[in-house]
């Protein structure tokens, strides 16, 4: 019984260490990706700000042209 509990404990500890290693690797990869994205963002020119449409929108005919009045 005691041996079985010790074996389970060792297995859980091994799984926990594996999980911690996977988490550390994921965090490293995330940090690296964020650095790459920040570098790309720094190299790109700022996006051109589009001017909002001033005033009137062009009128687009609506509905089915067969039923539209001429």
PQR file of N, CA, C, O and H, with PARSE charges and radii, in Angstrom:
ATOM      1  N   UNK A   1       0.841  -1.196   0.000 -0.4000 1.5000
ATOM      2  CA  UNK A   1       0.000   0.000   0.000 -0.0000 2.0000
ATOM      3  C   UNK A   1       0.878   1.249   0.000  0.5500 1.7000
ATOM      4  O   UNK A   1       0.664   2.167  -0.791 -0.5500 1.4000
ATOM      5  N   UNK A   2       1.879   1.274   0.904 -0.4000 1.5000
ATOM      6  CA  UNK A   2       2.767   2.428   1.010 -0.0000 2.0000
ATOM      7  C   UNK A   2       3.587   2.593  -0.265  0.5500 1.7000
ATOM      8  O   UNK A   2       3.808   3.708  -0.736 -0.5500 1.4000
ATOM      9  H   UNK A   2       2.053   0.528   1.546  0.4000 1.0000
ATOM     10  N   UNK A   3       4.038   1.453  -0.821 -0.4000 1.5000
ATOM     11  CA  UNK A   3       4.814   1.517  -2.064 -0.0000 2.0000
ATOM     12  C   UNK A   3       3.967   2.084  -3.204  0.5500 1.7000
ATOM     13  O   UNK A   3       4.444   2.854  -4.037 -0.5500 1.4000
ATOM     14  H   UNK A   3       3.858   0.547  -0.438  0.4000 1.0000
ATOM     15  N   UNK A   4       2.704   1.681  -3.215 -0.4000 1.5000
ATOM     16  CA  UNK A   4       1.796   2.151  -4.263 -0.0000 2.0000
ATOM     17  C   UNK A   4       1.602   3.667  -4.152  0.5500 1.7000
ATOM     18  O   UNK A   4       1.598   4.371  -5.162 -0.5500 1.4000
ATOM     19  H   UNK A   4       2.316   1.055  -2.539  0.4000 1.0000
ATOM     20  N   UNK A   5       1.441   4.166  -2.921 -0.4000 1.5000
ATOM     21  CA  UNK A   5       1.279   5.607  -2.716 -0.0000 2.0000
ATOM     22  C   UNK A   5       2.544   6.362  -3.114  0.5500 1.7000
ATOM     23  O   UNK A   5       2.468   7.430  -3.723 -0.5500 1.4000
ATOM     24  H   UNK A   5       1.444   3.594  -2.101  0.4000 1.0000
ATOM     25  N   UNK A   6       3.703   5.808  -2.771 -0.4000 1.5000
ATOM     26  CA  UNK A   6       4.964   6.455  -3.128 -0.0000 2.0000
ATOM     27  C   UNK A   6       5.139   6.492  -4.649  0.5500 1.7000
ATOM     28  O   UNK A   6       5.615   7.482  -5.204 -0.5500 1.4000
ATOM     29  H   UNK A   6       3.764   4.941  -2.276  0.4000 1.0000
ATOM     30  N   UNK A   7       4.749   5.409  -5.310 -0.4000 1.5000
ATOM     31  CA  UNK A   7       4.856   5.356  -6.771 -0.0000 2.0000
ATOM     32  C   UNK A   7       3.940   6.404  -7.407  0.5500 1.7000
ATOM     33  O   UNK A   7       4.322   7.081  -8.362 -0.5500 1.4000
ATOM     34  H   UNK A   7       4.362   4.604  -4.860  0.4000 1.0000
ATOM     35  N   UNK A   8       2.719   6.527  -6.858 -0.4000 1.5000
ATOM     36  CA  UNK A   8       1.788   7.532  -7.380 -0.0000 2.0000
ATOM     37  C   UNK A   8       2.327   8.943  -7.153  0.5500 1.7000
ATOM     38  O   UNK A   8       2.220   9.807  -8.023 -0.5500 1.4000
ATOM     39  H   UNK A   8       2.409   5.978  -6.082  0.4000 1.0000
ATOM     40  N   UNK A   9       2.905   9.162  -5.980 -0.4000 1.5000
ATOM     41  CA  UNK A   9       3.467  10.470  -5.662 -0.0000 2.0000
ATOM     42  C   UNK A   9       4.605  10.814  -6.621  0.5500 1.7000
ATOM     43  O   UNK A   9       4.694  11.936  -7.119 -0.5500 1.4000
ATOM     44  H   UNK A   9       2.993   8.460  -5.273  0.4000 1.0000
ATOM     45  N   UNK A  10       5.469   9.838  -6.872 -0.4000 1.5000
ATOM     46  CA  UNK A  10       6.577  10.076  -7.800 -0.0000 2.0000
ATOM     47  C   UNK A  10       6.057  10.379  -9.209  0.5500 1.7000
ATOM     48  O   UNK A  10       6.591  11.238  -9.911 -0.5500 1.4000
ATOM     49  H   UNK A  10       5.397   8.927  -6.467  0.4000 1.0000
ATOM     50  N   UNK A  11       5.014   9.664  -9.604 -0.4000 1.5000
ATOM     51  CA  UNK A  11       4.431   9.886 -10.925 -0.0000 2.0000
ATOM     52  C   UNK A  11       3.832  11.294 -11.010  0.5500 1.7000
ATOM     53  O   UNK A  11       4.007  11.990 -12.011 -0.5500 1.4000
ATOM     54  H   UNK A  11       4.580   8.966  -9.034  0.4000 1.0000
ATOM     55  N   UNK A  12       3.126  11.704  -9.953 -0.4000 1.5000
ATOM     56  CA  UNK A  12       2.541  13.047  -9.934 -0.0000 2.0000
ATOM     57  C   UNK A  12       3.622  14.120  -9.966  0.5500 1.7000
ATOM     58  O   UNK A  12       3.478  15.130 -10.655 -0.5500 1.4000
ATOM     59  H   UNK A  12       2.984  11.139  -9.141  0.4000 1.0000
ATOM     60  N   UNK A  13       4.703  13.902  -9.223 -0.4000 1.5000
ATOM     61  CA  UNK A  13       5.796  14.872  -9.214 -0.0000 2.0000
ATOM     62  C   UNK A  13       6.437  14.972 -10.598  0.5500 1.7000
ATOM     63  O   UNK A  13       6.768  16.066 -11.057 -0.5500 1.4000
ATOM     64  H   UNK A  13       4.820  13.082  -8.663  0.4000 1.0000
ATOM     65  N   UNK A  14       6.611  13.831 -11.256 -0.4000 1.5000
ATOM     66  CA  UNK A  14       7.197  13.827 -12.599 -0.0000 2.0000
ATOM     67  C   UNK A  14       6.289  14.579 -13.572  0.5500 1.7000
ATOM     68  O   UNK A  14       6.766  15.358 -14.397 -0.5500 1.4000
ATOM     69  H   UNK A  14       6.342  12.943 -10.883  0.4000 1.0000
ATOM     70  N   UNK A  15       4.983  14.344 -13.471 -0.4000 1.5000
ATOM     71  CA  UNK A  15       4.030  15.039 -14.338 -0.0000 2.0000
ATOM     72  C   UNK A  15       4.047  16.541 -14.064  0.5500 1.7000
ATOM     73  O   UNK A  15       3.949  17.353 -14.984 -0.5500 1.4000
ATOM     74  H   UNK A  15       4.595  13.711 -12.800  0.4000 1.0000
ATOM     75  N   UNK A  16       4.171  16.894 -12.796 -0.4000 1.5000
ATOM     76  CA  UNK A  16       4.200  18.305 -12.411 -0.0000 2.0000
ATOM     77  C   UNK A  16       5.445  18.988 -12.980  0.5500 1.7000
ATOM     78  O   UNK A  16       5.366  20.106 -13.488 -0.5500 1.4000
ATOM     79  H   UNK A  16       4.250  16.235 -12.049  0.4000 1.0000
ATOM     80  N   UNK A  17       6.584  18.316 -12.894 -0.4000 1.5000
ATOM     81  CA  UNK A  17       7.818  18.887 -13.445 -0.0000 2.0000
ATOM     82  C   UNK A  17       7.708  19.045 -14.960  0.5500 1.7000
ATOM     83  O   UNK A  17       8.169  20.037 -15.524 -0.5500 1.4000
ATOM     84  H   UNK A  17       6.648  17.408 -12.482  0.4000 1.0000
ATOM     85  N   UNK A  18       7.097  18.063 -15.607 -0.4000 1.5000
ATOM     86  CA  UNK A  18       6.908  18.137 -17.059 -0.0000 2.0000
ATOM     87  C   UNK A  18       5.999  19.321 -17.406  0.5500 1.7000
ATOM     88  O   UNK A  18       6.260  20.059 -18.356 -0.5500 1.4000
ATOM     89  H   UNK A  18       6.722  17.257 -15.148  0.4000 1.0000
ATOM     90  N   UNK A  19       4.936  19.489 -16.627 -0.4000 1.5000
ATOM     91  CA  UNK A  19       4.011  20.603 -16.839 -0.0000 2.0000
ATOM     92  C   UNK A  19       4.733  21.938 -16.670  0.5500 1.7000
ATOM     93  O   UNK A  19       4.561  22.849 -17.480 -0.5500 1.4000
ATOM     94  H   UNK A  19       4.724  18.890 -15.855  0.4000 1.0000
ATOM     95  N   UNK A  20       5.546  22.052 -15.609 -0.4000 1.5000
ATOM     96  CA  UNK A  20       6.284  23.294 -15.374 -0.0000 2.0000
ATOM     97  C   UNK A  20       7.239  23.589 -16.528  0.5500 1.7000
ATOM     98  O   UNK A  20       7.378  24.741 -16.938 -0.5500 1.4000
ATOM     99  H   UNK A  20       5.685  21.312 -14.951  0.4000 1.0000
ATOM    100  N   UNK A  21       7.893  22.561 -17.050 -0.4000 1.5000
ATOM    101  CA  UNK A  21       8.821  22.746 -18.171 -0.0000 2.0000
ATOM    102  C   UNK A  21       8.064  23.218 -19.412  0.5500 1.7000
ATOM    103  O   UNK A  21       8.540  24.091 -20.137 -0.5500 1.4000
ATOM    104  H   UNK A  21       7.780  21.625 -16.717  0.4000 1.0000
ATOM    105  N   UNK A  22       6.881  22.637 -19.658 -0.4000 1.5000
ATOM    106  CA  UNK A  22       6.074  23.051 -20.812 -0.0000 2.0000
ATOM    107  C   UNK A  22       5.612  24.498 -20.658  0.5500 1.7000
ATOM    108  O   UNK A  22       5.625  25.263 -21.622 -0.5500 1.4000
ATOM    109  H   UNK A  22       6.494  21.927 -19.069  0.4000 1.0000
ATOM    110  N   UNK A  23       5.204  24.871 -19.444 -0.4000 1.5000
ATOM    111  CA  UNK A  23       4.769  26.249 -19.195 -0.0000 2.0000
ATOM    112  C   UNK A  23       5.914  27.231 -19.423  0.5500 1.7000
ATOM    113  O   UNK A  23       5.725  28.283 -20.034 -0.5500 1.4000
ATOM    114  H   UNK A  23       5.194  24.250 -18.660  0.4000 1.0000
ATOM    115  N   UNK A  24       7.097  26.884 -18.930 -0.4000 1.5000
ATOM    116  CA  UNK A  24       8.263  27.759 -19.095 -0.0000 2.0000
ATOM    117  C   UNK A  24       8.589  27.928 -20.576  0.5500 1.7000
ATOM    118  O   UNK A  24       8.912  29.030 -21.020 -0.5500 1.4000
ATOM    119  H   UNK A  24       7.250  26.030 -18.434  0.4000 1.0000
ATOM    120  N   UNK A  25       8.506  26.846 -21.334 -0.4000 1.5000
ATOM    121  CA  UNK A  25       8.787  26.923 -22.769 -0.0000 2.0000
ATOM    122  C   UNK A  25       7.739  27.791 -23.470  0.5500 1.7000
ATOM    123  O   UNK A  25       8.082  28.602 -24.330 -0.5500 1.4000
ATOM    124  H   UNK A  25       8.244  25.951 -20.973  0.4000 1.0000
ATOM    125  N   UNK A  26       6.474  27.626 -23.108 -0.4000 1.5000
ATOM    126  CA  UNK A  26       5.408  28.429 -23.711 -0.0000 2.0000
ATOM    127  C   UNK A  26       5.613  29.910 -23.396  0.5500 1.7000
ATOM    128  O   UNK A  26       5.423  30.760 -24.267 -0.5500 1.4000
ATOM    129  H   UNK A  26       6.196  26.967 -22.409  0.4000 1.0000
ATOM    130  N   UNK A  27       5.995  30.222 -22.170 -0.4000 1.5000
ATOM    131  CA  UNK A  27       6.240  31.620 -21.796 -0.0000 2.0000
ATOM    132  C   UNK A  27       7.414  32.195 -22.581  0.5500 1.7000
ATOM    133  O   UNK A  27       7.366  33.345 -23.017 -0.5500 1.4000
ATOM    134  H   UNK A  27       6.150  29.532 -21.463  0.4000 1.0000
ATOM    135  N   UNK A  28       8.475  31.396 -22.762 -0.4000 1.5000
ATOM    136  CA  UNK A  28       9.632  31.852 -23.551 -0.0000 2.0000
ATOM    137  C   UNK A  28       9.213  32.159 -24.986  0.5500 1.7000
ATOM    138  O   UNK A  28       9.558  33.205 -25.536 -0.5500 1.4000
ATOM    139  H   UNK A  28       8.514  30.461 -22.408  0.4000 1.0000
ATOM    140  N   UNK A  29       8.460  31.228 -25.588 -0.4000 1.5000
ATOM    141  CA  UNK A  29       8.020  31.418 -26.971 -0.0000 2.0000
ATOM    142  C   UNK A  29       7.124  32.648 -27.087  0.5500 1.7000
ATOM    143  O   UNK A  29       7.217  33.401 -28.056 -0.5500 1.4000
ATOM    144  H   UNK A  29       8.179  30.378 -25.142  0.4000 1.0000
ATOM    145  N   UNK A  30       6.261  32.846 -26.102 -0.4000 1.5000
ATOM    146  CA  UNK A  30       5.369  34.007 -26.103 -0.0000 2.0000
ATOM    147  C   UNK A  30       6.179  35.299 -26.036  0.5500 1.7000
ATOM    148  O   UNK A  30       5.920  36.244 -26.782 -0.5500 1.4000
ATOM    149  H   UNK A  30       6.185  32.234 -25.314  0.4000 1.0000
ATOM    150  N   UNK A  31       7.166  35.331 -25.135 -0.4000 1.5000
ATOM    151  CA  UNK A  31       8.020  36.519 -25.006 -0.0000 2.0000
ATOM    152  C   UNK A  31       8.747  36.820 -26.311  0.5500 1.7000
ATOM    153  O   UNK A  31       8.823  37.971 -26.742 -0.5500 1.4000
ATOM    154  H   UNK A  31       7.377  34.564 -24.530  0.4000 1.0000
ATOM    155  N   UNK A  32       9.287  35.759 -26.941 -0.4000 1.5000
ATOM    156  CA  UNK A  32      10.007  35.938 -28.205 -0.0000 2.0000
ATOM    157  C   UNK A  32       9.078  36.477 -29.289  0.5500 1.7000
ATOM    158  O   UNK A  32       9.452  37.376 -30.042 -0.5500 1.4000
ATOM    159  H   UNK A  32       9.226  34.824 -26.591  0.4000 1.0000
ATOM    160  N   UNK A  33       7.865  35.926 -29.366 -0.4000 1.5000
ATOM    161  CA  UNK A  33       6.912  36.398 -30.377 -0.0000 2.0000
ATOM    162  C   UNK A  33       6.539  37.857 -30.138  0.5500 1.7000
ATOM    163  O   UNK A  33       6.430  38.637 -31.084 -0.5500 1.4000
ATOM    164  H   UNK A  33       7.562  35.196 -28.754  0.4000 1.0000
ATOM    165  N   UNK A  34       6.345  38.222 -28.878 -0.4000 1.5000
ATOM    166  CA  UNK A  34       5.999  39.609 -28.567 -0.0000 2.0000
ATOM    167  C   UNK A  34       7.136  40.544 -28.963  0.5500 1.7000
ATOM    168  O   UNK A  34       6.886  41.640 -29.466 -0.5500 1.4000
ATOM    169  H   UNK A  34       6.434  37.588 -28.109  0.4000 1.0000
ATOM    170  N   UNK A  35       8.380  40.129 -28.744 -0.4000 1.5000
ATOM    171  CA  UNK A  35       9.522  40.951 -29.145 -0.0000 2.0000
ATOM    172  C   UNK A  35       9.557  41.124 -30.659  0.5500 1.7000
ATOM    173  O   UNK A  35       9.804  42.223 -31.155 -0.5500 1.4000
ATOM    174  H   UNK A  35       8.583  39.239 -28.335  0.4000 1.0000
ATOM    175  N   UNK A  36       9.308  40.037 -31.396 -0.4000 1.5000
ATOM    176  CA  UNK A  36       9.298  40.110 -32.861 -0.0000 2.0000
ATOM    177  C   UNK A  36       8.206  41.067 -33.319  0.5500 1.7000
ATOM    178  O   UNK A  36       8.432  41.899 -34.197 -0.5500 1.4000
ATOM    179  H   UNK A  36       9.107  39.144 -30.993  0.4000 1.0000
ATOM    180  N   UNK A  37       7.023  40.950 -32.725 -0.4000 1.5000
ATOM    181  CA  UNK A  37       5.918  41.827 -33.119 -0.0000 2.0000
ATOM    182  C   UNK A  37       6.238  43.284 -32.819  0.5500 1.7000
ATOM    183  O   UNK A  37       5.943  44.164 -33.628 -0.5500 1.4000
ATOM    184  H   UNK A  37       6.839  40.274 -32.011  0.4000 1.0000
ATOM    185  N   UNK A  38       6.840  43.546 -31.663 -0.4000 1.5000
ATOM    186  CA  UNK A  38       7.196  44.922 -31.320 -0.0000 2.0000
ATOM    187  C   UNK A  38       8.242  45.467 -32.278  0.5500 1.7000
ATOM    188  O   UNK A  38       8.181  46.637 -32.657 -0.5500 1.4000
ATOM    189  H   UNK A  38       7.080  42.831 -31.006  0.4000 1.0000
ATOM    190  N   UNK A  39       9.205  44.637 -32.678 -0.4000 1.5000
ATOM    191  CA  UNK A  39      10.213  45.086 -33.642 -0.0000 2.0000
ATOM    192  C   UNK A  39       9.564  45.398 -34.984  0.5500 1.7000
ATOM    193  O   UNK A  39       9.869  46.417 -35.604 -0.5500 1.4000
ATOM    194  H   UNK A  39       9.255  43.686 -32.371  0.4000 1.0000
ATOM    195  N   UNK A  40       8.668  44.520 -35.432 -0.4000 1.5000
ATOM    196  CA  UNK A  40       7.983  44.756 -36.707 -0.0000 2.0000
ATOM    197  C   UNK A  40       7.172  46.038 -36.642  0.5500 1.7000
ATOM    198  O   UNK A  40       7.147  46.815 -37.597 -0.5500 1.4000
ATOM    199  H   UNK A  40       8.420  43.693 -34.928  0.4000 1.0000
ATOM    200  N   UNK A  41       6.507  46.260 -35.508 -0.4000 1.5000
ATOM    201  CA  UNK A  41       5.695  47.461 -35.338 -0.0000 2.0000
ATOM    202  C   UNK A  41       6.581  48.709 -35.370  0.5500 1.7000
ATOM    203  O   UNK A  41       6.199  49.732 -35.936 -0.5500 1.4000
ATOM    204  H   UNK A  41       6.527  45.630 -34.732  0.4000 1.0000
ATOM    205  N   UNK A  42       7.756  48.618 -34.764 -0.4000 1.5000
ATOM    206  CA  UNK A  42       8.672  49.760 -34.715 -0.0000 2.0000
ATOM    207  C   UNK A  42       9.228  50.062 -36.105  0.5500 1.7000
ATOM    208  O   UNK A  42       9.498  51.221 -36.421 -0.5500 1.4000
ATOM    209  H   UNK A  42       8.067  47.786 -34.304  0.4000 1.0000
ATOM    210  N   UNK A  43       9.404  49.032 -36.941 -0.4000 1.5000
ATOM    211  CA  UNK A  43       9.970  49.232 -38.275 -0.0000 2.0000
ATOM    212  C   UNK A  43       8.952  49.780 -39.257  0.5500 1.7000
ATOM    213  O   UNK A  43       9.326  50.437 -40.229 -0.5500 1.4000
ATOM    214  H   UNK A  43       9.186  48.091 -36.684  0.4000 1.0000
ATOM    215  N   UNK A  44       7.675  49.523 -39.025 -0.4000 1.5000
ATOM    216  CA  UNK A  44       6.647  49.969 -39.965 -0.0000 2.0000
ATOM    217  C   UNK A  44       6.347  51.446 -39.770  0.5500 1.7000
ATOM    218  O   UNK A  44       6.370  51.941 -38.643 -0.5500 1.4000
ATOM    219  H   UNK A  44       7.371  48.990 -38.236  0.4000 1.0000
ATOM    220  N   UNK A  45       6.061  52.163 -40.874 -0.4000 1.5000
ATOM    221  CA  UNK A  45       5.617  53.550 -40.709 -0.0000 2.0000
ATOM    222  C   UNK A  45       4.235  53.567 -40.060  0.5500 1.7000
ATOM    223  O   UNK A  45       3.486  52.597 -40.171 -0.5500 1.4000
ATOM    224  H   UNK A  45       6.042  51.761 -41.790  0.4000 1.0000
ATOM    225  N   UNK A  46       3.897  54.656 -39.390 -0.4000 1.5000
ATOM    226  CA  UNK A  46       2.568  54.697 -38.761 -0.0000 2.0000
ATOM    227  C   UNK A  46       1.477  54.626 -39.822  0.5500 1.7000
ATOM    228  O   UNK A  46       1.667  55.112 -40.937 -0.5500 1.4000
ATOM    229  H   UNK A  46       4.505  55.444 -39.300  0.4000 1.0000
ATOM    230  N   UNK A  47       0.351  54.035 -39.495 -0.4000 1.5000
ATOM    231  CA  UNK A  47      -0.723  53.914 -40.492 -0.0000 2.0000
ATOM    232  C   UNK A  47      -1.253  55.286 -40.882  0.5500 1.7000
ATOM    233  O   UNK A  47      -1.315  56.199 -40.059 -0.5500 1.4000
ATOM    234  H   UNK A  47       0.196  53.640 -38.589  0.4000 1.0000
ATOM    235  N   UNK A  48      -1.634  55.419 -42.147 -0.4000 1.5000
ATOM    236  CA  UNK A  48      -2.175  56.687 -42.638 -0.0000 2.0000
ATOM    237  C   UNK A  48      -3.571  56.853 -42.062  0.5500 1.7000
ATOM    238  O   UNK A  48      -4.412  55.959 -42.151 -0.5500 1.4000
ATOM    239  H   UNK A  48      -1.585  54.677 -42.816  0.4000 1.0000
ATOM    240  N   UNK A  49      -3.798  58.020 -41.470 -0.4000 1.5000
ATOM    241  CA  UNK A  49      -5.122  58.294 -40.911 -0.0000 2.0000
ATOM    242  C   UNK A  49      -6.048  58.728 -42.042  0.5500 1.7000
ATOM    243  O   UNK A  49      -5.806  59.747 -42.690 -0.5500 1.4000
ATOM    244  H   UNK A  49      -3.115  58.747 -41.398  0.4000 1.0000
ATOM    245  N   UNK A  50      -7.097  57.965 -42.278 -0.4000 1.5000
ATOM    246  CA  UNK A  50      -8.049  58.329 -43.318 -0.0000 2.0000
ATOM    247  C   UNK A  50      -8.939  59.453 -42.803  0.5500 1.7000
ATOM    248  O   UNK A  50      -9.383  59.447 -41.655 -0.5500 1.4000
ATOM    249  H   UNK A  50      -7.294  57.138 -41.753  0.4000 1.0000
ATOM    250  N   UNK A  51      -9.186  60.411 -43.679 -0.4000 1.5000
ATOM    251  CA  UNK A  51     -10.076  61.512 -43.301 -0.0000 2.0000
ATOM    252  C   UNK A  51     -11.513  61.000 -43.317  0.5500 1.7000
ATOM    253  O   UNK A  51     -11.904  60.272 -44.229 -0.5500 1.4000
ATOM    254  H   UNK A  51      -8.826  60.417 -44.612  0.4000 1.0000
ATOM    255  N   UNK A  52     -12.292  61.375 -42.319 -0.4000 1.5000
ATOM    256  CA  UNK A  52     -13.705  60.960 -42.360 -0.0000 2.0000
ATOM    257  C   UNK A  52     -14.392  61.645 -43.541  0.5500 1.7000
ATOM    258  O   UNK A  52     -14.036  62.759 -43.924 -0.5500 1.4000
ATOM    259  H   UNK A  52     -11.974  61.967 -41.578  0.4000 1.0000
ATOM    260  N   UNK A  53     -15.378  60.959 -44.107 -0.4000 1.5000
ATOM    261  CA  UNK A  53     -16.085  61.537 -45.260 -0.0000 2.0000
ATOM    262  C   UNK A  53     -16.716  62.856 -44.865  0.5500 1.7000
ATOM    263  O   UNK A  53     -17.449  62.945 -43.881 -0.5500 1.4000
ATOM    264  H   UNK A  53     -15.668  60.053 -43.796  0.4000 1.0000
ATOM    265  N   UNK A  54     -16.419  63.868 -45.643 -0.4000 1.5000
ATOM    266  CA  UNK A  54     -16.960  65.199 -45.362 -0.0000 2.0000
ATOM    267  C   UNK A  54     -18.302  65.330 -46.070  0.5500 1.7000
ATOM    268  O   UNK A  54     -18.378  65.187 -47.290 -0.5500 1.4000
ATOM    269  H   UNK A  54     -15.823  63.795 -46.443  0.4000 1.0000
ATOM    270  N   UNK A  55     -19.338  65.596 -45.326 -0.4000 1.5000
ATOM    271  CA  UNK A  55     -20.620  65.952 -45.927 -0.0000 2.0000
ATOM    272  C   UNK A  55     -21.369  64.805 -46.554  0.5500 1.7000
ATOM    273  O   UNK A  55     -21.671  63.804 -45.903 -0.5500 1.4000
ATOM    274  H   UNK A  55     -19.276  65.712 -44.335  0.4000 1.0000
ATOM    275  N   UNK A  56     -21.670  64.965 -47.846 -0.4000 1.5000
ATOM    276  CA  UNK A  56     -22.679  64.142 -48.511 -0.0000 2.0000
ATOM    277  C   UNK A  56     -22.111  62.811 -48.997  0.5500 1.7000
ATOM    278  O   UNK A  56     -21.014  62.744 -49.551 -0.5500 1.4000
ATOM    279  H   UNK A  56     -21.425  65.778 -48.374  0.4000 1.0000
ATOM    280  N   UNK A  57     -22.872  61.779 -48.777 -0.4000 1.5000
ATOM    281  CA  UNK A  57     -22.546  60.469 -49.342 -0.0000 2.0000
ATOM    282  C   UNK A  57     -23.157  60.410 -50.744  0.5500 1.7000
ATOM    283  O   UNK A  57     -24.258  60.922 -50.948 -0.5500 1.4000
ATOM    284  H   UNK A  57     -23.763  61.833 -48.326  0.4000 1.0000
ATOM    285  N   UNK A  58     -22.471  59.798 -51.711 -0.4000 1.5000
ATOM    286  CA  UNK A  58     -23.096  59.662 -53.038 -0.0000 2.0000
ATOM    287  C   UNK A  58     -24.338  58.775 -52.929  0.5500 1.7000
ATOM    288  O   UNK A  58     -24.350  57.783 -52.201 -0.5500 1.4000
ATOM    289  H   UNK A  58     -21.577  59.382 -51.545  0.4000 1.0000
ATOM    290  N   UNK A  59     -25.369  59.153 -53.663 -0.4000 1.5000
ATOM    291  CA  UNK A  59     -26.617  58.380 -53.609 -0.0000 2.0000
ATOM    292  C   UNK A  59     -26.478  57.132 -54.465  0.5500 1.7000
ATOM    293  O   UNK A  59     -26.164  57.203 -55.653 -0.5500 1.4000
ATOM    294  H   UNK A  59     -25.359  59.959 -54.254  0.4000 1.0000
ATOM    295  N   UNK A  60     -26.717  55.999 -53.844 -0.4000 1.5000
ATOM    296  CA  UNK A  60     -26.672  54.728 -54.561 -0.0000 2.0000
ATOM    297  C   UNK A  60     -28.111  54.299 -54.770  0.5500 1.7000
ATOM    298  O   UNK A  60     -28.889  54.255 -53.816 -0.5500 1.4000
ATOM    299  H   UNK A  60     -26.972  55.941 -52.879  0.4000 1.0000
ATOM    300  N   UNK A  61     -28.483  53.979 -56.022 -0.4000 1.5000
ATOM    301  CA  UNK A  61     -29.868  53.524 -56.237 -0.0000 2.0000
ATOM    302  C   UNK A  61     -30.129  52.259 -55.433  0.5500 1.7000
ATOM    303  O   UNK A  61     -29.291  51.359 -55.384 -0.5500 1.4000
ATOM    304  H   UNK A  61     -27.851  54.015 -56.797  0.4000 1.0000
ATOM    305  N   UNK A  62     -31.285  52.199 -54.811 -0.4000 1.5000
ATOM    306  CA  UNK A  62     -31.619  51.057 -53.975 -0.0000 2.0000
ATOM    307  C   UNK A  62     -32.711  50.230 -54.637  0.5500 1.7000
ATOM    308  O   UNK A  62     -33.460  50.720 -55.482 -0.5500 1.4000
ATOM    309  H   UNK A  62     -31.966  52.930 -54.851  0.4000 1.0000
ATOM    310  N   UNK A  63     -32.782  48.987 -54.243 -0.4000 1.5000
ATOM    311  CA  UNK A  63     -33.859  48.120 -54.689 -0.0000 2.0000
ATOM    312  C   UNK A  63     -33.586  47.491 -56.046  0.5500 1.7000
ATOM    313  O   UNK A  63     -32.527  47.687 -56.643 -0.5500 1.4000
ATOM    314  H   UNK A  63     -32.173  48.589 -53.557  0.4000 1.0000
ATOM    315  N   UNK A  64     -34.541  46.749 -56.505 -0.4000 1.5000
ATOM    316  CA  UNK A  64     -34.447  46.052 -57.781 -0.0000 2.0000
ATOM    317  C   UNK A  64     -34.639  47.056 -58.911  0.5500 1.7000
ATOM    318  O   UNK A  64     -35.630  47.787 -58.906 -0.5500 1.4000
ATOM    319  H   UNK A  64     -35.401  46.590 -56.021  0.4000 1.0000
ATOM    320  N   UNK A  65     -33.712  47.119 -59.895 -0.4000 1.5000
ATOM    321  CA  UNK A  65     -33.845  48.124 -60.960 -0.0000 2.0000
ATOM    322  C   UNK A  65     -35.100  47.945 -61.803  0.5500 1.7000
ATOM    323  O   UNK A  65     -35.552  48.907 -62.423 -0.5500 1.4000
ATOM    324  H   UNK A  65     -32.907  46.525 -59.899  0.4000 1.0000
ATOM    325  N   UNK A  66     -35.673  46.759 -61.846 -0.4000 1.5000
ATOM    326  CA  UNK A  66     -36.894  46.539 -62.625 -0.0000 2.0000
ATOM    327  C   UNK A  66     -38.038  47.355 -62.038  0.5500 1.7000
ATOM    328  O   UNK A  66     -38.885  47.851 -62.780 -0.5500 1.4000
ATOM    329  H   UNK A  66     -35.306  45.978 -61.342  0.4000 1.0000
ATOM    330  N   UNK A  67     -38.074  47.499 -60.716 -0.4000 1.5000
ATOM    331  CA  UNK A  67     -39.189  48.177 -60.059 -0.0000 2.0000
ATOM    332  C   UNK A  67     -38.887  49.635 -59.771  0.5500 1.7000
ATOM    333  O   UNK A  67     -39.742  50.352 -59.252 -0.5500 1.4000
ATOM    334  H   UNK A  67     -37.386  47.095 -60.114  0.4000 1.0000
ATOM    335  N   UNK A  68     -37.671  50.089 -60.104 -0.4000 1.5000
ATOM    336  CA  UNK A  68     -37.315  51.472 -59.814 -0.0000 2.0000
ATOM    337  C   UNK A  68     -38.027  52.395 -60.806  0.5500 1.7000
ATOM    338  O   UNK A  68     -38.141  52.077 -61.990 -0.5500 1.4000
ATOM    339  H   UNK A  68     -36.976  49.507 -60.526  0.4000 1.0000
ATOM    340  N   UNK A  69     -38.499  53.527 -60.315 -0.4000 1.5000
ATOM    341  CA  UNK A  69     -39.156  54.487 -61.211 -0.0000 2.0000
ATOM    342  C   UNK A  69     -38.103  55.262 -61.968  0.5500 1.7000
ATOM    343  O   UNK A  69     -37.028  55.545 -61.440 -0.5500 1.4000
ATOM    344  H   UNK A  69     -38.406  53.784 -59.353  0.4000 1.0000
ATOM    345  N   UNK A  70     -38.419  55.612 -63.230 -0.4000 1.5000
ATOM    346  CA  UNK A  70     -37.478  56.378 -64.046 -0.0000 2.0000
ATOM    347  C   UNK A  70     -37.906  57.813 -64.105  0.5500 1.7000
ATOM    348  O   UNK A  70     -37.244  58.629 -64.746 -0.5500 1.4000
ATOM    349  H   UNK A  70     -39.292  55.382 -63.659  0.4000 1.0000
TER
END
